[in-house]
Amino acid sequence: MLNISYIIPLICFWITIKSVISKYKNELISNNIVSMIHCLLFITCYNYNYDLNYTVHMSIGFYIFDLIIILSSIYNNWKFQLDQNKFTRYLPFIIHHIISFYLLYTSLQNENKQLLLYGYNILETSNIMIYVTYHLHKEYANYLTLNIISEFIQLLWYSYFRIIKFSLLIYQNQINYFNFCLVTQLFICGLYFMGVLWSYKLLKKNIINYTILQKLYCYKSVDTMHND
């Protein structure tokens, strides 16, 4: 069951982490770093068989914390009439957080806890390169080739875990999957299709990057010929 005595201190923990990082980085970068810390913490705790009950509460605390941050940002934009499109941009993250919260909460009560947490571990592992690429894009935007390589690795990494590995998990555990309630089944499918859509978006981005690289090296070749 959900232990409130865990949740409140854990939310405070994430608030503290965010406030410390915010002293050195802007809001967007600090949010990304906090998200990556959560990702790596869950993966480490899961793979080293740390207290999974507490680990699940840690992630639930993170999603509550992050939802508060997102909703506060949307409210401030609405109140002060700043960026009116912010809600639309944040909507996929809100849906993702609600689904993740529900599945983590379900894992505390379901006999197939290990299956749910193994699937969640796959999803968190798939996110690692998202955080790395975002950080490079924000901190080292002038390093075009580095960012393009990072986005290519992100495509391969994310697509492997979200499409191939997650598909195999569901296929190999069909009986257990259909033993879940309908809402859980739909939410798992929702996360899967969100992964497919994001993989497609990454593919389109990498196709654009490929044309950029071609033009870049074409110009370099021309410059080299002129210098010769």
N, C-alpha and C positions, 0 to 999 in steps of 0.2 A: 504493500500500500504506500501511497504518497505520504512522506514524512515532512510535515510543515516545519518542524524544528531543524531540518536540514536546509530547506529551500531558502528561508529568509537570510541566514548567514551566507549562503552561497551567492545569492543575489548581491549582497553587500560585498562579497569577495570580488565579483566581476565589476562592480561599480568602482571599487578601489583600484583594480588593475587598469581600468579605463582612465581613471583620473590621473594615475601616475604616468601612463604613456602619453596622455594628452598634454603634459607639461613640455614634451619634446617634439611631438608631432601634431599635425592638424587633425581635425575631426575624422575625415575620411580615412586617412592612413591609420590613425589610432584604432578606429573601428575594425579595420581589416586585420591589424595585428592582434587585437583581442580575439577576433573570430579564429585566427590561425592558432592562437594559444589554446583555445577551447578544443579545436580539432585535434591538435597534437596530444593534448592531455587525455582526451577520450581514447584515442588510438593506443597510447602508451598504457593506460590503465587496463583497457580491454585485453591487449595482447600479453600483458604481464600478470593477468588474472588478479588484478587488484579488486577490492570489494566492489563488485559490479552494482550492487544496490546503491551504494554511495555515488558511484560513477554516473549512474543514470540520473540521480538527483542533481549531480553537478551540471549535466547537460540540460536538464529541465530548468534549473536556475539560470543558465546562460540564455536559453530561449526566452524566458520571461524578461530577463534584463534587456535583451536585444529588442524585443517587441516594445518595451517601454521607451527605449531610445528612438525606435522607428516612429512610433505613434506620437511621441513628443515632437519630433522633427516635422511630421505632417501637420500637427496642430499649430506649431509656431508659424509654418508657412501659410497655413490657412488664416490664422489670426492676423498676421502682419501683411497678408496678401503678397507674398513673395513668389515662389515658384509653384504655380497652380498645377503643374504636371507631376509633382513629386509623389502624390498618392498613386498615380498610375505606375510610376517607376518602381515604387516600393511594394506594390500589390503582390507580385510573385514571391517576394521574400516573406510577406505576412502569411500567405498561404502555406509556403514551405515550413515556416516556424510552427504554425498551428498543427500541421500534419505531423511534424517531427515530435512536437510536444505530446500529441495524442498517442503516437506509436511508442514513445518512451514510457508514457504512463501505462499503456496497455502491457508493456513488457514486465511491469512490476506485479501484474496480476495474472498473467497468462502462463499456462504450463509450457508453451513454446517460447519461453523467454530467450533461450539461447539462439533460436532461429532469428527472432526479431533483432536481437543485439548484433548478431553476425551480419545481418543485412544492413543495419545502421552503421556498423564499422566499415563496410564496403563503401557506403555513401560518404562517410566522413573522409575516408582515404582518398576518394575521388576528388575531394575539394582542395587537396593540398596545393596543387599547381595553380588553382584559381587565385589563392592568396599570394603565392609567389609572383605570378604574372601581374596581378594588380599592383603589388608593391613596386615592382620594376617599372611599370608604366607610370606610376605617380612620382617615384623618386629618381628614375633614370630615363626620363622620356626622350632625352637626346640620343640615347644609345639605340638607334633604330633596329639594327641587326640583332642585338641582344633581345630586344622585346619580341621581334618576329620569331626567333628561335624558341623563346619561352612560350609563346602562344602555340607554336607547333607541338612542343612537348605536352602542353596543356591539352590540346586536342587528343593526342594519342593516349595520354594518361587518363583523362576524364572519360573518354569514350570506352576505353577498355573496362574500367570499373563499373560505369553506369549502364552500359549496354551489354557487354559480353559477360562479365562476372555476375552482375545482378540478374541477368536473364537466366544464367545457369543455376543460380541459387533458387530461383522460383521454379524452374523446370525440375530440378532434382528434389524439390520439397513440395510437389504439387498437392499431395494428400494433406500435409500440415497447412499449406496455404489455404485450401478450401475449408479447413476446419476453423479458420478465423471467421469472425462475424463479418457481415457484408461491408460495414463501414471500414473496417481494417483492410479488407481486400481492396476496396476502392481507393483508399489512401495510399496503399502500396503501389497500386497501378498508377495513381496520380504522380507519385515521386518518380516512377519509372519513365512515364511519358514526359515529365519535366526534364529528365535527364536526356531523353532522345531529342527534344526540342533544343536544349542548350548545346548538345553535340552538333546538331545541324547548324546552329548559329556560329559555333566555333569553326566548323568546316568552311562556311561562307567567308568568315574573317580570314582564314588561312589562305583561301583562294585569292583574296584581295592582296594579302601580304606577299604571295608569290609573284603577282604582277608588279608590285612595288619593288621587290628585290630584282626582278628582271630589268626594270627601268633603271634602277640604281646602278647595277653593274654594267648596264649598257652605256650609261653616261660616263662611268669611270673608264671603260674601255676606250671610248671616244676621246676623253681627256688625255689618256695615256698615249694614244696615237698622235694627238696634236703636239704633246710635249716631246715625243720622239722626233 
